[in-house]
Amino acid sequence: MSSFRSLVLVATVMAAMSVQPGFAQTKWNLPAAYPPDNPHSENLVLFAKDVATATGNKLQITVHAGASLFKAPEIKRAVQTGQAQIGEVLISLHENEDPIYGVDVIPFLATSYPESMKLWQASKPTIEKKLASQGLMLLFAVPWAPQGIYAKKDLNSVDDMKGLKWRAYNVGTARIGELVGAQVLTVQAAELPQALATGVINSFMTSAATGYDSKAWESMTHFYDTQAWIPKNITFINKATFDALDKPTQEALLKAAAAAETRGWKMWQDKAGWYLDQLKSHGMKVMPPSDKLNSDLKKVGDQLTADWLKKAGADGEAVIAAYKK
């Protein structure tokens, strides 16, 4: 009997300890839109591990990859409303809310990883402010692979693109096709292999990763590594949720976030090279654009930047000015 009473006493003490701030365990859900083997998802898992280690498992984050918890367009709203504590999205998905969210998909504005980082640093304060107005706090941003041009012939200038059957998948790629005098056809990624095989299109712009996934080498011969734009994913947290954490946990979370940003940029730069190597190994000509093609495309980019600035107003002008300093 005394042994039983002792066990009850121990259990009571343990239960009391578990609800004290120093002993409470917090579990969060992190919805993400991309497959588990995508570098973004892999980086989020490493971020969650870093947080768990730094807090002695006091804060545990479960990554729900592949849009398994919320679909991509729903993730931001889910974190805003507290249905999830933390999340990751392709920030340009929300350009319709505010043009500032689409600054990193302006074609030919930032065409390398260093330029993309500079653009991120120029736009980050404005994006943070916009997120804060929506009850969200930015944690970190990680890029994707750069966008390039696939073709079945040499492209030495924009004139060589006239009349091409050009695949578009968003407003920006459609506008590029119009400006270079191509025939624009809208083809989503899932339909791309069939469109290539049947000759519906003979040119398009996307990353080396999508070219690899769609086996572009079966119908295309050239990949011009224009690095036209480098989209980014951001990871953010519900601000009230962050504010409720104790100071050491907040610091651990921010430290893990900074490490995730550095690691994520490196992961994608390494992976981007791997995808280019895959295209080469399947016989494609992978090359930078000629000086003439590059300067022509920059002019197209200037027009698209002007279009974006009309929508973005003073905030957009300030960001572009800071980037171009």
LUMVEXZA-748223 format. One record per residue: residue number from 0; residue in one letter; chain; x negated, y negated, z negated of N, C-alpha, C in turn. Coordinates in pm, whole numbers. Layout:
N
   seq   type   mol     n_xx     n_yy     n_zz    ca_xx    ca_yy    ca_zz     c_xx     c_yy     c_zz
   NUM      a     A        X        Y        Z        X        Y        Z        X        Y        Z
...
***
This chain:
325
   seq   type   mol     n_xx     n_yy     n_zz    ca_xx    ca_yy    ca_zz     c_xx     c_yy     c_zz
     0      m     A      -84      121        0        0        0        0      -87     -126        0
     1      s     A     -189     -124      -90     -279     -240      -96     -352     -259       36
     2      s     A     -386     -144      101     -452     -150      231     -359     -214      334
     3      f     A     -232     -177      329     -134     -232      422     -121     -383      401
     4      r     A     -114     -424      268     -102     -567      237     -224     -644      288
     5      s     A     -340     -581      279     -463     -645      328     -456     -669      478
     6      l     A     -406     -569      550     -395     -581      696     -299     -693      734
     7      v     A     -185     -699      657      -87     -805      683     -149     -941      657
     8      l     A     -227     -951      549     -292    -1077      515     -390    -1120      624
     9      v     A     -472    -1024      672     -569    -1053      778     -496    -1100      905
    10      a     A     -388    -1030      939     -312    -1065     1059     -253    -1205     1046
    11      t     A     -203    -1238      925     -145    -1371      902     -250    -1480      917
    12      v     A     -368    -1455      859     -478    -1553      868     -520    -1573     1014
    13      m     A     -532    -1461     1089     -572    -1468     1231     -469    -1546     1312
    14      a     A     -342    -1522     1284     -236    -1593     1356     -243    -1742     1327
    15      a     A     -267    -1776     1200     -278    -1917     1162     -397    -1983     1232
    16      m     A     -508    -1909     1237     -628    -1962     1303     -602    -1986     1451
    17      s     A     -526    -1898     1515     -506    -1905     1660     -429    -2030     1702
    18      v     A     -351    -2088     1611     -276    -2207     1648     -348    -2336     1610
    19      q     A     -462    -2325     1542     -542    -2443     1514     -607    -2492     1643
    20      p     A     -626    -2621     1660     -685    -2673     1784     -816    -2607     1820
    21      g     A     -899    -2579     1723    -1029    -2519     1750    -1021    -2377     1800
    22      f     A     -909    -2311     1779     -897    -2170     1816     -795    -2145     1927
    23      a     A     -716    -2249     1960     -610    -2229     2059     -668    -2195     2197
    24      q     A     -605    -2098     2262     -647    -2062     2398     -544    -2119     2496
    25      t     A     -593    -2189     2596     -507    -2252     2695     -525    -2182     2828
    26      k     A     -413    -2148     2893     -418    -2081     3024     -351    -2169     3128
    27      w     A     -424    -2193     3237     -374    -2276     3346     -366    -2196     3475
    28      n     A     -275    -2242     3563     -265    -2186     3698     -319    -2288     3798
    29      l     A     -399    -2240     3893     -455    -2325     3998     -411    -2271     4134
    30      p     A     -303    -2324     4191     -261    -2280     4325     -355    -2334     4433
    31      a     A     -388    -2250     4531     -473    -2287     4643     -416    -2224     4770
    32      a     A     -448    -2280     4886     -379    -2240     5009     -455    -2141     5096
    33      y     A     -583    -2114     5064     -667    -2039     5158     -702    -1901     5104
    34      p     A     -740    -1808     5193     -762    -1669     5151     -872    -1656     5045
    35      p     A     -871    -1546     4971     -970    -1526     4864    -1115    -1531     4912
    36      d     A    -1140    -1489     5039    -1278    -1487     5089    -1318    -1618     5158
    37      n     A    -1228    -1717     5156    -1263    -1849     5210    -1358    -1918     5110
    38      p     A    -1461    -1989     5159    -1553    -2055     5066    -1484    -2148     4966
    39      h     A    -1374    -2211     5007    -1302    -2297     4911    -1251    -2215     4793
    40      s     A    -1189    -2102     4822    -1133    -2018     4717    -1244    -1959     4629
    41      e     A    -1352    -1916     4693    -1465    -1860     4618    -1523    -1965     4523
    42      n     A    -1531    -2089     4569    -1584    -2197     4485    -1491    -2225     4367
    43      l     A    -1360    -2218     4389    -1264    -2240     4281    -1277    -2134     4172
    44      v     A    -1299    -2010     4214    -1317    -1901     4117    -1443    -1925     4032
    45      l     A    -1550    -1970     4096    -1674    -2001     4024    -1652    -2119     3929
    46      f     A    -1576    -2217     3972    -1540    -2331     3887    -1465    -2283     3762
    47      a     A    -1368    -2194     3782    -1289    -2141     3670    -1379    -2064     3572
    48      k     A    -1474    -1989     3627    -1567    -1915     3541    -1654    -2010     3459
    49      d     A    -1700    -2117     3525    -1782    -2217     3455    -1705    -2281     3340
    50      v     A    -1579    -2311     3364    -1495    -2372     3259    -1476    -2274     3143
    51      a     A    -1447    -2148     3175    -1427    -2047     3071    -1554    -2030     2986
    52      t     A    -1668    -2024     3054    -1796    -2007     2982    -1825    -2127     2893
    53      a     A    -1806    -2247     2947    -1839    -2369     2872    -1747    -2391     2752
    54      t     A    -1626    -2337     2759    -1530    -2358     2648    -1516    -2233     2560
    55      g     A    -1603    -2133     2581    -1592    -2009     2505    -1459    -1940     2526
    56      n     A    -1411    -1945     2652    -1282    -1886     2693    -1161    -1956     2632
    57      k     A    -1182    -2074     2575    -1069    -2148     2518     -976    -2199     2629
    58      l     A    -1039    -2238     2741     -959    -2281     2857     -983    -2182     2971
    59      q     A     -877    -2114     3010     -886    -2014     3117     -799    -2059     3235
    60      i     A     -861    -2060     3354     -792    -2103     3476     -781    -1985     3572
    61      t     A     -660    -1954     3615     -638    -1848     3712     -616    -1910     3849
    62      v     A     -701    -1873     3945     -689    -1923     4082     -591    -1834     4160
    63      h     A     -491    -1895     4218     -392    -1823     4299     -418    -1859     4446
    64      a     A     -503    -1781     4512     -544    -1809     4650     -435    -1768     4750
    65      g     A     -456    -1808     4876     -368    -1763     4984     -226    -1812     4975
    66      a     A     -205    -1930     4914      -69    -1986     4899       26    -1888     4830
    67      s     A      -29    -1808     4738       52    -1705     4672      142    -1760     4563
    68      l     A      109    -1879     4510      193    -1939     4405      281    -2051     4462
    69      f     A      219    -2138     4542      292    -2243     4614      233    -2256     4754
    70      k     A      318    -2289     4852      267    -2315     4987      186    -2444     4986
    71      a     A       94    -2456     5083        3    -2570     5086       71    -2706     5066
    72      p     A      178    -2737     5141      238    -2870     5126      307    -2891     4991
    73      e     A      329    -2782     4914      402    -2791     4786      309    -2807     4666
    74      i     A      178    -2782     4686       86    -2775     4572       74    -2908     4498
    75      k     A       58    -3015     4574       39    -3146     4510      160    -3182     4423
    76      r     A      279    -3162     4478      402    -3191     4404      414    -3102     4280
    77      a     A      373    -2977     4292      381    -2884     4179      295    -2932     4061
    78      v     A      177    -2986     4092       90    -3037     3986      145    -3169     3930
    79      q     A      199    -3252     4017      260    -3377     3971      373    -3352     3871
    80      t     A      453    -3250     3898      571    -3222     3815      543    -3126     3700
    81      g     A      416    -3081     3689      379    -2994     3578      413    -2847     3597
    82      q     A      454    -2809     3719      479    -2667     3745      347    -2588     3748
    83      a     A      240    -2658     3782      103    -2606     3772       19    -2717     3711
    84      q     A      -85    -2680     3639     -165    -2781     3570     -271    -2845     3660
    85      i     A     -315    -2768     3760     -429    -2806     3841     -410    -2743     3979
    86      g     A     -462    -2805     4085     -442    -2748     4218     -545    -2799     4318
    87      e     A     -544    -2736     4436     -634    -2776     4545     -553    -2789     4674
    88      v     A     -577    -2898     4749     -510    -2916     4879     -605    -2977     4981
    89      l     A     -571    -2956     5108     -632    -3031     5218     -571    -3171     5210
    90      i     A     -653    -3268     5173     -599    -3401     5139     -523    -3465     5256
    91      s     A     -567    -3439     5379     -502    -3502     5495     -360    -3449     5519
    92      l     A     -322    -3341     5453     -183    -3294     5460      -86    -3403     5415
    93      h     A     -136    -3494     5331      -48    -3593     5269      -67    -3734     5326
    94      e     A     -118    -3739     5450     -138    -3868     5516       -7    -3943     5534
    95      n     A      105    -3869     5543      235    -3935     5559      276    -4012     5433
    96      e     A      221    -3974     5318      247    -4048     5193      170    -4179     5191
    97      d     A       45    -4170     5237      -43    -4287     5240     -154    -4260     5340
    98      p     A     -177    -4350     5436     -282    -4327     5536     -420    -4299     5476
    99      i     A     -445    -4350     5354     -577    -4330     5291     -609    -4182     5276
   100      y     A     -506    -4099     5261     -527    -3955     5248     -576    -3891     5380
   101      g     A     -566    -3967     5490     -610    -3913     5620     -738    -3974     5672
   102      v     A     -811    -4046     5587     -931    -4116     5633    -1038    -4019     5685
   103      d     A    -1043    -3898     5631    -1151    -3806     5671    -1120    -3728     5800
   104      v     A    -1002    -3752     5859     -973    -3686     5987     -962    -3788     6101
   105      i     A    -1018    -3906     6080    -1030    -4002     6192    -1143    -3951     6281
   106      p     A    -1113    -3913     6406    -1217    -3853     6491    -1336    -3946     6515
   107      f     A    -1455    -3886     6507    -1583    -3951     6539    -1620    -4066     6445
   108      l     A    -1556    -4072     6329    -1595    -4173     6230    -1712    -4122     6146
   109      a     A    -1699    -4003     6092    -1807    -3940     6014    -1838    -3806     6081
   110      t     A    -1953    -3795     6144    -1981    -3680     6232    -2092    -3588     6182
   111      s     A    -2129    -3603     6056    -2228    -3513     5996    -2195    -3500     5847
   112      y     A    -2254    -3403     5781    -2228    -3390     5637    -2275    -3512     5558
   113      p     A    -2394    -3569     5588    -2433    -3692     5516    -2334    -3807     5538
   114      e     A    -2287    -3823     5662    -2189    -3928     5690    -2056    -3899     5621
   115      s     A    -2019    -3772     5619    -1895    -3731     5553    -1901    -3761     5403
   116      m     A    -2017    -3737     5343    -2035    -3768     5201    -2028    -3920     5178
   117      k     A    -2089    -3996     5269    -2085    -4142     5258    -1940    -4193     5268
   118      l     A    -1863    -4135     5361    -1723    -4173     5377    -1643    -4135     5251
   119      w     A    -1674    -4019     5196    -1606    -3977     5073    -1634    -4075     4960
   120      q     A    -1759    -4115     4945    -1795    -4209     4838    -1729    -4344     4858
   121      a     A    -1713    -4384     4986    -1648    -4513     5017    -1498    -4508     4990
   122      s     A    -1438    -4393     5013    -1291    -4382     5000    -1246    -4330     4864
   123      k     A    -1338    -4271     4789    -1303    -4205     4662    -1231    -4298     4563
   124      p     A    -1280    -4422     4538    -1210    -4509     4441    -1065    -4537     4480
   125      t     A    -1040    -4557     4610     -904    -4586     4657     -816    -4462     4644
   126      i     A     -872    -4346     4678     -797    -4221     4666     -768    -4190     4518
   127      e     A     -867    -4213     4432     -846    -4191     4288     -733    -4280     4235
   128      k     A     -733    -4405     4279     -630    -4500     4235     -492    -4455     4281
   129      k     A     -483    -4411     4407     -355    -4364     4461     -307    -4240     4385
   130      l     A     -397    -4145     4360     -361    -4025     4284     -315    -4061     4143
   131      a     A     -387    -4155     4079     -351    -4196     3943     -210    -4253     3938
   132      s     A     -171    -4326     4043      -36    -4383     4048       70    -4274     4059
   133      q     A       25    -4154     4096      118    -4039     4109      101    -3940     3993
   134      g     A       30    -3984     3887       14    -3900     3769      -91    -3791     3783
   135      l     A     -182    -3811     3878     -285    -3710     3904     -425    -3766     3883
   136      m     A     -518    -3677     3848     -657    -3716     3828     -745    -3630     3918
   137      l     A     -827    -3696     3998     -919    -3625     4088    -1029    -3557     4009
   138      l     A    -1061    -3433     4047    -1173    -3362     3985    -1291    -3351     4081
   139      f     A    -1268    -3299     4203    -1377    -3289     4299    -1325    -3270     4441
   140      a     A    -1414    -3293     4538    -1381    -3277     4680    -1486    -3191     4748
   141      v     A    -1441    -3106     4840    -1531    -3015     4914    -1491    -3016     5062
   142      p     A    -1589    -3026     5153    -1559    -3035     5296    -1532    -2900     5360
   143      w     A    -1486    -2906     5483    -1473    -2791     5570    -1590    -2791     5670
   144      a     A    -1583    -2702     5769    -1681    -2701     5879    -1643    -2812     5978
   145      p     A    -1742    -2870     6046    -1714    -2978     6142    -1640    -2928     6266
   146      q     A    -1578    -3021     6336    -1500    -2992     6457    -1587    -3014     6582
   147      g     A    -1574    -2925     6680    -1647    -2936     6805    -1556    -2908     6924
   148      i     A    -1613    -2919     7044    -1533    -2903     7167    -1571    -2773     7239
   149      y     A    -1471    -2693     7271    -1488    -2569     7349    -1448    -2597     7493
   150      a     A    -1526    -2544     7587    -1495    -2563     7729    -1550    -2446     7811
   151      k     A    -1509    -2443     7939    -1558    -2338     8031    -1654    -2396     8134
   152      k     A    -1701    -2518     8111    -1793    -2583     8205    -1877    -2685     8129
   153      d     A    -1977    -2739     8198    -2060    -2844     8138    -1977    -2971     8119
   154      l     A    -1992    -3033     8004    -1930    -3162     7978    -2041    -3261     7948
   155      n     A    -2073    -3343     8046    -2181    -3440     8027    -2130    -3578     7990
   156      s     A    -2003    -3602     8012    -1940    -3730     7976    -1790    -3707     7962
   157      v     A    -1721    -3809     7915    -1575    -3800     7901    -1508    -3783     8038
   158      d     A    -1571    -3835     8143    -1516    -3818     8279    -1500    -3671     8314
   159      d     A    -1588    -3586     8264    -1582    -3442     8291    -1463    -3375     8221
   160      m     A    -1397    -3448     8131    -1284    -3391     8057    -1150    -3423     8124
   161      k     A    -1153    -3510     8225    -1028    -3545     8295     -968    -3421     8359
   162      g     A     -837    -3402     8339     -766    -3291     8401     -778    -3158     8329
   163      l     A     -860    -3150     8226     -869    -3025     8150     -735    -2993     8085
   164      k     A     -705    -2863     8072     -585    -2820     7999     -624    -2812     7850
   165      w     A     -593    -2916     7779     -647    -2944     7645     -549    -2903     7536
   166      r     A     -594    -2817     7449     -510    -2773     7337     -513    -2876     7223
   167      a     A     -395    -2916     7178     -383    -3006     7063     -311    -2932     6951
   168      y     A     -343    -2967     6826     -273    -2905     6713     -228    -3008     6610
   169      n     A     -263    -3136     6633     -216    -3243     6545     -215    -3374     6623
   170      v     A     -176    -3482     6557     -166    -3612     6624     -301    -3656     6680
   171      g     A     -406    -3636     6601     -539    -3680     6643     -590    -3610     6767
   172      t     A     -578    -3477     6773     -628    -3403     6890     -545    -3432     7014
   173      a     A     -414    -3457     6995     -330    -3493     7109     -371    -3630     7164
   174      r     A     -400    -3723     7074     -440    -3858     7115     -574    -3855     7189
   175      i     A     -666    -3770     7143     -795    -3756     7211     -772    -3710     7355
   176      g     A     -688    -3607     7370     -657    -3556     7504     -601    -3664     7595
   177      e     A     -511    -3744     7542     -451    -3853     7621     -558    -3955     7663
   178      l     A     -644    -3993     7570     -745    -4096     7597     -851    -4052     7697
   179      v     A     -880    -3920     7704     -981    -3872     7800     -919    -3827     7932
   180      g     A     -787    -3835     7943     -720    -3801     8069     -698    -3652     8090
   181      a     A     -691    -3575     7979     -665    -3431     7989     -514    -3404     7988
   182      q     A     -477    -3281     8028     -337    -3237     8015     -321    -3178     7875
   183      v     A     -240    -3240     7793     -228    -3201     7652     -118    -3097     7632
   184      l     A     -155    -2986     7571      -58    -2881     7535      -73    -2850     7386
   185      t     A       37    -2845     7316       33    -2814     7172       32    -2663     7152
   186      v     A      -75    -2615     7087      -91    -2472     7061     -141    -2457     6917
   187      q     A      -64    -2387     6834     -107    -2366     6696     -211    -2253     6690
   188      a     A     -283    -2247     6577     -395    -2152     6563     -354    -2007     6589
   189      a     A     -236    -1970     6541     -191    -1831     6557     -169    -1795     6703
   190      e     A     -137    -1896     6785     -111    -1872     6927     -234    -1892     7015
   191      l     A     -345    -1935     6953     -463    -1972     7029     -524    -1856     7109
   192      p     A     -544    -1737     7051     -602    -1628     7130     -524    -1596     7258
   193      q     A     -391    -1595     7248     -308    -1565     7366     -317    -1677     7469
   194      a     A     -318    -1802     7422     -327    -1916     7513     -461    -1915     7588
   195      l     A     -567    -1871     7519     -698    -1860     7583     -699    -1746     7685
   196      a     A     -645    -1631     7644     -647    -1512     7730     -567    -1531     7859
   197      t     A     -459    -1608     7850     -372    -1627     7967     -406    -1752     8048
   198      g     A     -507    -1828     8002     -548    -1947     8076     -456    -2066     8062
   199      v     A     -367    -2063     7964     -277    -2176     7940     -359    -2300     7907
   200      i     A     -471    -2280     7836     -563    -2390     7806     -704    -2350     7850
   201      n     A     -786    -2449     7879     -926    -2420     7912    -1023    -2510     7837
   202      s     A     -971    -2577     7733    -1056    -2659     7647     -979    -2690     7518
   203      f     A    -1054    -2709     7413     -990    -2744     7286    -1095    -2790     7186
   204      m     A    -1048    -2845     7078    -1135    -2898     6975    -1096    -2838     6841
   205      t     A    -1193    -2773     6777    -1170    -2716     6645    -1307    -2681     6588
   206      s     A    -1308    -2613     6476    -1436    -2576     6413    -1492    -2448     6474
   207      a     A    -1619    -2423     6446    -1681    -2297     6487    -1611    -2180     6418
   208      a     A    -1559    -2205     6298    -1490    -2100     6223    -1364    -2053     6296
   209      t     A    -1282    -2148     6344    -1160    -2111     6418    -1196    -2047     6551
   210      g     A    -1304    -2095     6614    -1351    -2031     6738    -1392    -1887     6715
   211      y     A    -1455    -1863     6604    -1495    -1726     6566    -1371    -1640     6543
   212      d     A    -1277    -1694     6466    -1155    -1618     6434    -1075    -1583     6559
   213      s     A    -1078    -1672     6660     -998    -1650     6782    -1080    -1588     6897
   214      k     A    -1205    -1546     6866    -1293    -1484     6966    -1300    -1570     7093
   215      a     A    -1333    -1696     7073    -1337    -1793     7184    -1430    -1750     7296
   216      w     A    -1534    -1672     7263    -1633    -1630     7364    -1574    -1539     7471
   217      e     A    -1456    -1484     7447    -1394    -1399     7549    -1343    -1480     7668
   218      s     A    -1324    -1611     7651    -1276    -1694     7762    -1351    -1828     7776
   219      m     A    -1418    -1873     7671    -1493    -1999     7676    -1643    -1970     7690
   220      t     A    -1716    -2066     7745    -1860    -2048     7764    -1944    -2149     7686
   221      h     A    -1885    -2266     7655    -1960    -2374     7592    -1895    -2418     7460
   222      f     A    -1980    -2449     7362    -1933    -2515     7239    -2023    -2635     7214
   223      y     A    -1962    -2755     7222    -2036    -2878     7194    -2015    -2916     7047
   224      d     A    -2124    -2911     6974    -2117    -2933     6829    -2110    -3084     6800
   225      t     A    -1995    -3143     6832    -1978    -3288     6817    -1965    -3331     6671
   226      q     A    -1928    -3235     6583    -1901    -3267     6443    -1809    -3389     6435
   227      a     A    -1700    -3380     6513    -1610    -3495     6533    -1548    -3546     6404
   228      w     A    -1512    -3457     6317    -1469    -3496     6182    -1484    -3376     6091
   229      i     A    -1490    -3405     5963    -1511    -3300     5863    -1402    -3318     5757
   230      p     A    -1293    -3241     5768    -1184    -3255     5671    -1230    -3211     5531
   231      k     A    -1155    -3254     5430    -1191    -3216     5293    -1071    -3165     5215
   232      n     A    -1098    -3074     5123    -1002    -3034     5022    -1035    -3107     4893
   233      i     A     -932    -3145     4818     -957    -3201     4686     -892    -3113     4579
   234      t     A     -956    -3107     4464     -902    -3038     4347     -868    -3146     4244
   235      f     A     -748    -3139     4189     -699    -3245     4099     -618    -3182     3987
   236      i     A     -595    -3261     3884     -527    -3213     3764     -414    -3309     3726
   237      n     A     -311    -3258     3665     -207    -3343     3609     -270    -3427     3497
   238      k     A     -260    -3560     3507     -332    -3649     3414     -288    -3629     3269
   239      a     A     -161    -3608     3246     -112    -3587     3110     -170    -3458     3051
   240      t     A     -185    -3357     3136     -245    -3231     3093     -391    -3252     3052
   241      f     A     -464    -3330     3133     -604    -3360     3100     -613    -3438     2969
   242      d     A     -527    -3539     2953     -530    -3623     2834     -502    -3545     2706
   243      a     A     -428    -3435     2719     -393    -3353     2602     -509    -3266     2553
   244      l     A     -613    -3252     2634     -729    -3171     2594     -813    -3245     2491
   245      d     A     -884    -3170     2406     -978    -3235     2316    -1101    -3280     2395
   246      k     A    -1177    -3370     2336    -1290    -3433     2406    -1393    -3332     2458
   247      p     A    -1435    -3233     2378    -1534    -3137     2430    -1482    -3058     2551
   248      t     A    -1353    -3025     2551    -1296    -2950     2663    -1288    -3039     2787
   249      q     A    -1251    -3165     2767    -1251    -3259     2880    -1390    -3269     2943
   250      e     A    -1490    -3281     2858    -1628    -3294     2907    -1673    -3168     2980
   251      a     A    -1637    -3052     2927    -1672    -2924     2992    -1607    -2914     3130
   252      l     A    -1481    -2956     3138    -1406    -2952     3265    -1470    -3043     3369
   253      l     A    -1505    -3164     3329    -1565    -3261     3422    -1705    -3216     3467
   254      k     A    -1779    -3156     3376    -1913    -3105     3411    -1900    -2991     3512
   255      a     A    -1805    -2900     3490    -1783    -2788     3583    -1735    -2839     3718
   256      a     A    -1654    -2946     3717    -1604    -3006     3841    -1719    -3066     3924
   257      a     A    -1809    -3136     3856    -1924    -3195     3926    -2011    -3086     3989
   258      a     A    -2030    -2976     3917    -2108    -2864     3969    -2037    -2799     4088
   259      a     A    -1904    -2790     4081    -1826    -2729     4190    -1835    -2813     4316
   260      e     A    -1836    -2946     4302    -1847    -3032     4420    -1982    -3012     4488
   261      t     A    -2089    -3015     4410    -2224    -2996     4467    -2236    -2859     4534
   262      r     A    -2189    -2756     4465    -2197    -2618     4518    -2111    -2602     4643
   263      g     A    -1990    -2661     4642    -1898    -2649     4754    -1954    -2711     4882
   264      w     A    -2014    -2828     4870    -2075    -2891     4988    -2185    -2803     5045
   265      k     A    -2266    -2745     4958    -2375    -2658     5006    -2320    -2531     5070
   266      m     A    -2218    -2472     5009    -2157    -2350     5063    -2109    -2370     5206
   267      w     A    -2042    -2484     5230    -1987    -2507     5362    -2094    -2542     5464
   268      q     A    -2196    -2614     5422    -2305    -2642     5516    -2375    -2513     5558
   269      d     A    -2394    -2422     5462    -2455    -2291     5493    -2363    -2209     5582
   270      k     A    -2234    -2207     5549    -2136    -2125     5622    -2115    -2180     5764
   271      a     A    -2117    -2313     5779    -2100    -2373     5911    -2208    -2324     6006
   272      g     A    -2330    -2315     5955    -2441    -2264     6036    -2420    -2118     6075
   273      w     A    -2366    -2040     5984    -2339    -1897     6010    -2239    -1883     6125
   274      y     A    -2132    -1964     6122    -2032    -1957     6229    -2092    -1995     6363
   275      l     A    -2177    -2096     6365    -2244    -2135     6491    -2330    -2019     6542
   276      d     A    -2400    -1952     6451    -2483    -1838     6489    -2399    -1725     6550
   277      q     A    -2278    -1708     6496    -2188    -1604     6549    -2147    -1635     6693
   278      l     A    -2117    -1761     6721    -2081    -1800     6858    -2199    -1772     6952
   279      k     A    -2320    -1809     6909    -2440    -1786     6990    -2462    -1637     7015
   280      s     A    -2443    -1557     6911    -2469    -1412     6923    -2372    -1345     7020
   281      h     A    -2258    -1409     7046    -2162    -1357     7144    -2178    -1422     7281
   282      g     A    -2291    -1489     7301    -2325    -1539     7434    -2281    -1679     7468
   283      m     A    -2223    -1750     7372    -2180    -1886     7402    -2298    -1983     7399
   284      k     A    -2290    -2087     7483    -2389    -2195     7479    -2345    -2291     7369
   285      v     A    -2422    -2298     7264    -2391    -2388     7152    -2493    -2501     7153
   286      m     A    -2445    -2624     7168    -2538    -2735     7185    -2478    -2865     7133
   287      p     A    -2563    -2963     7103    -2509    -3095     7068    -2458    -3163     7195
   288      p     A    -2370    -3263     7183    -2325    -3336     7302    -2439    -3419     7359
   289      s     A    -2437    -3443     7489    -2536    -3532     7551    -2518    -3673     7495
   290      d     A    -2621    -3755     7513    -2610    -3894     7464    -2490    -3965     7525
   291      k     A    -2466    -3940     7655    -2354    -4004     7725    -2220    -3956     7671
   292      l     A    -2205    -3822     7655    -2079    -3768     7601    -2057    -3820     7459
   293      n     A    -2165    -3825     7383    -2155    -3870     7244    -2109    -4016     7238
   294      s     A    -2169    -4101     7320    -2131    -4244     7317    -1988    -4263     7368
   295      d     A    -1948    -4184     7468    -1810    -4190     7519    -1711    -4151     7409
   296      l     A    -1744    -4043     7337    -1655    -3996     7231    -1648    -4096     7116
   297      k     A    -1758    -4165     7091    -1758    -4268     6986    -1658    -4379     7022
   298      k     A    -1648    -4411     7152    -1552    -4513     7196    -1409    -4467     7171
   299      v     A    -1385    -4338     7198    -1254    -4279     7168    -1227    -4290     7017
   300      g     A    -1332    -4261     6939    -1320    -4271     6793    -1289    -4411     6747
   301      d     A    -1350    -4512     6813    -1323    -4652     6777    -1176    -4686     6797
   302      q     A    -1117    -4636     6907     -976    -4660     6935     -888    -4594     6828
   303      l     A     -923    -4470     6791     -845    -4397     6690     -862    -4459     6551
   304      t     A     -981    -4514     6524    -1003    -4584     6398     -914    -4708     6393
   305      a     A     -908    -4782     6505     -823    -4902     6512     -677    -4865     6489
   306      d     A     -633    -4753     6548     -495    -4706     6528     -468    -4679     6380
   307      w     A     -565    -4614     6315     -550    -4579     6173     -548    -4705     6086
   308      l     A     -634    -4800     6119     -642    -4924     6040     -511    -5002     6043
   309      k     A     -441    -4995     6155     -310    -5063     6165     -214    -5006     6061
   310      k     A     -221    -4875     6043     -133    -4808     5945     -181    -4830     5802
   311      a     A     -314    -4831     5782     -370    -4828     5647     -379    -4966     5582
   312      g     A     -379    -5073     5662     -379    -5207     5605     -507    -5244     5531
   313      a     A     -492    -5330     5428     -608    -5385     5356     -692    -5277     5288
   314      d     A     -625    -5179     5227     -699    -5070     5161     -787    -4996     5262
   315      g     A     -730    -4967     5378     -804    -4897     5481     -921    -4978     5533
   316      e     A     -897    -5108     5553    -1004    -5197     5601    -1120    -5200     5503
   317      a     A    -1088    -5206     5373    -1192    -5211     5270    -1275    -5082     5268
   318      v     A    -1208    -4970     5285    -1278    -4841     5286    -1373    -4831     5407
   319      i     A    -1324    -4865     5526    -1407    -4857     5647    -1524    -4955     5638
   320      a     A    -1498    -5074     5583    -1606    -5173     5567    -1714    -5119     5472
   321      a     A    -1671    -5057     5362    -1767    -5001     5266    -1847    -4887     5329
   322      y     A    -1779    -4806     5410    -1847    -4694     5478    -1950    -4743     5578
   323      k     A    -1918    -4850     5649    -2005    -4897     5757    -2118    -4991     5709
   324      k     A    -2122    -5018     5581    -2227    -5104     5525    -2365    -5047     5553
***
